[in-house]
Structures are given as structure tokens and as C-alpha cells.
Amino acid sequence: MAEGTWKSRCLSVFDYKTEKYVIAQNKKVGVLFRCIQLAVLGYIIGWVFIIKKGYQYTEDSIQSSVMTKLKGVTLTNTSANGPRLWDAVDYVFPPQGGSVFFVITNLIQTPDQKLGHCPESSKVPDARCRTDDDCNPQEAVVAGNGIKTGHCIHETGTCEIYAWCPIEKPSPPIHPILGQAENFTVYIKNSVKFSKFSFSRSNVKDTGVYLKNCTYDEINHPYCPVFRLGDIVSRAGHDFQEMAIKGGVIGFLIEWNCDLDRSYSKCIPKYSFTRLDDNSNNTSGYNFRFAKYYKNISGEEYRTLTKVFGIRFDVMVNGKAGKFNIIPTVINIGSGLALLGAGVFFCDLVLLYMMKKSTVYRARKFESVRKVKKNGTGKGDGKQIIETQKLTDVPAET
């Protein structure tokens, strides 16, 4: 008996299964099947082809170049420096006009510094002392301004250092010196290319008088590549005057999404702005230092140290282009047909295993043909007759 069972199992490997269609007059399963079909068709037509444009071949490896140019003039008058006129040469770093630029909004200047001996700042922990033994000579002050000389200055409670004296003031002004920088403008020229489609585009629509008189506005001037700095910071969700005190970083995003099946003029950029530095704690901001050196009439060297605070703007470009291609179209249509087949599979599971009369449906769905009889004695015309049982109608369910 066991031998016959194993033999039948081995021989069943060579059985061939073919589809058999059974019309089940079951309204519940029928409604479920039509709903699945409509959902799949809606997904294919609405999402894949209309929204995601699944009929297009796309390229997202965009080639881009950015050129920036700032304009604006302001006059400041401080007790330390007196009146001073600032233009783009003074407040923009670096001056090359690349995709990253820094605009000075606040500063601390320490003029007439000279190499010599002076007390270190009391805000530097490594410089605090009580006796000379706390100040090891020739040792650099950690996070400080110079080299320890070995003497402790009791008036300040800090070590004496050899450095550029006097040392820098500890904190910036509470009001930005170049607060008027929010009225400065930046011209951003962006050229992009999608090499697979040999398609090039620029965000500059008109280079005539229009550029000299326009400022970007989402409603009135959406194609103007001239942006007011205050508007950029405002669109990023921050106040320019508050940000100008300690500085920060603003991301300027240019996004190109081009449908090349449409006209050339329809490929236009979209601009968005966001703050990139963390402004949730006291370490927020952006600053750096630089110095200008000079000598007096006696040949002694001096310098003016400047610590500048400001806003760094990072211009970032991304995007993609798409154009009709038969290959992705066929692939997405084939995927949709496969999803329709998944609906049939799911409804079969419901019909054959979850319904009350599932055994009746399974009996009609699956049939095993064990033997094929030949007409006559086996030496006749060779016609084959398959004996089948007449199926009875499956009662309809509501």
C-alpha cells in the first residue's frame, strides 16, 4: 500500500494542470471582484500614468551651474569706526559669485592689535589662575588667544599671554550693524542640462530692462531671478533682524521638473527656502574671523581683527526630466495586468475557502482526468474520447 502511495506521488510530478473556468453566480464575490478591478484600473490610470507619468523615460542626473551677484549699499556709523559705506565688495564672501555666498550682518572689530603681553579673557577656562604655578610658560591656552608667559595677573584672575593685544571683545552687539542688508538683492542665474535628452534650460527668461526693475514674487514676478535677502529669510520662516545678530545658514533650493512632451516654455523652476543650521540652542549662528595687517611709520606691525557674523546662502539645484518612451509604457501596462490577475487569485481564495458552500465550488473548480479511452479496439481511427460528468448548475447566492 505504501509502495503504491509513493509511486502515485512520484508520478504526480508529471501531471499537467490546465485552467477550468466556472461561472459562480455569487453576487458578493462578483461585487468584490469588480471593486478590485476598478481599484487596480484607478491605480494604473490615475497614479501610474497621470500622476507619476509612467509612460515616460526619466532622467534625474541633472547637470547644473550657478552664478550669483549681489547688489546693495548701506551706511553705518559706530563709535568704534565712525561712518562707513558698505557695498558688495565689503560684505560678500567669497567674491567669486558661486553657489555658496556669505553676507555680513554683524561684526566685532578689534583695531590696532600689536604683538605683546596682555591678560587672557576670563571667559576662557584654561586661562584662569590663582598663582603663577597655574600658568605653565610656553603653553598654548586651550580655546584661547595666545601663549602663556608663566605669570598670573591677579587683577583679572587669568594668565598673562603673548598674543595680539588687546584681545577680542567677548560678544557681538545686540543690534546688527548691517541690519539694512535685508534690502540687498541677489541675482541668481541657473543653467541646467539633461544630457540624455540633449535639453538645456536657464531660469533667466529676459535679460533686458525687466531684470533691472523686477524682484521675485510668487504671484506678480514668478520668473524674475532677482531675490531680496529679507524675503528669502522670511520665506524660510524666520525674521531677518533676529537672524542677523548671530547669523545662520539658509538653503535656497531650485527644483526643475520638466515634462519634455510639452513645449519648451513649460519647463520652469520652482524655488523654496529653508533654514539649515540648528537655531534651537545657544550654539546657533554662523561667523568667522579675518585680519588686515599694516605697519606704522616706525615699521611696527599692527592689525585690525574682525569677527563677522552673517547669513550663508547655499544654492542647491535638483530635478528631473521625462519624455515618452515605449519601454516603460509596456512595463507598466504589464504590471497592471499582473495586478488584475492578483484580484482573480484573491477572489478564488474567498470563493473556494471562505464561503459556506466552498466545498461545492471546489468540486466544480477542480477535476481530475485519470484515463483516456480510445474509440473501438484501439486499432481504429485513433480518435480519443474523454468521459466527463455533466455539471449541474451551482445555485445562486445573494
Steps between C-alpha positions, in 0.01 A plus 500: 500500500777738596689408184197591288462832683862600440473393139190714445669798665804466278291466190290807598804714426430442131132601523400803295256754641289713269253774583132435529250784504199479728234769503400549863180699534602646833424871529726561800809363330398663172475844661833444676664403170367809318613725784851355482503549123389864533760565771778351287390694192480821705850439633644430155329786319490760777817444698740321264421675172348839589676598825830307470507510119592134473505526121816713511869423515648726769842642582586649840878545459477871440803704395493849645698822534417794730618860482411756768539877515404718796409867497429746777660792685460609861657756734595419861621729778647337811700642789791269420528563126296811430308534174567233239347417164448130425457354152512145362882498499499550878224269622503198261728197543632346284498755217495243214119482477457125545214288631597570865540856625517673837354843585630691804225623731689563825861527614747554783810702411814517710722769346870569553598159632872456559708200606571528870396394851148537639256307725292222349120523504332385821250304289774256396506218762857392426632852574364539854760500775579579863878477496773499239518122533163478325648662189754269340731710280508433126169315525224597258170596657237245402227679303678826582692776323868446571791335683535506880799692635500343847354799687158519663335842492304527824290798389327286235564156648641379169837412358709748311542403135714595206252583226351770280396751762251623600298180461162484333179613671293203623155557346341663193279808508138429595384680185636401157728766357401414143130449569423678173641199317147362483440747214797371299419291192666198345481407133513120458559360153453125475562296185413130487543220251351152464761328285293192408241721334750767379282756675630825653316771687564814705292673766566840338207572274582858402838671520381849406357783704270255680784361714603847616156584633354171627520315831383142541139462606303175481196678354615812316853402390541120523768495224720777641839359622568803724429432869488734799698353792233592753237320294716186479538481878131579549394219264723267701286583804736733690547868579798659327585744782508222761705272280742781411631529860683165509453383142378173355476286189218516245443233237381633164356212298438518125295205374454413133225252406474507122245313288673494162182381328375856550639822356844638588352799686315274746828388658534755782670480841338508841670675792484403866689616809592344834731564793777240522677581828358397837355811663356323804798566732770755580748348256298605196635758258778540249823701539869511415798733543744678273769763551650789308868573569687828473813672632540842657758756403753333730458162331309338787240248385136538603178338395126551520322179598142462382260232612205501263155353549268450208276282292637236267285413202539155340345480153408135430363370170319175427233373265410251233374489144269249331401414144272236346662164441338172398706282736378641837149521353494127419657411836239693699212359293633149563524572873139618496382181330688298761315689774169414333605134520568546871137606538387173342726308736361679807138444395574131441627473856180655630278285280675166553603522865300769684141461375243268660469294182873497427505118468241519220706760314820302542328190355409699190831684478736201512457180296740212462512309165650163580457300179442567134309235304553437132217445256465132399760235573791728501587441134223717355515855379691610805236745626508551873198539722520660845221400731378789706220544745225753419525794738195620677437871547630649821212670679528879505567676828390843598 
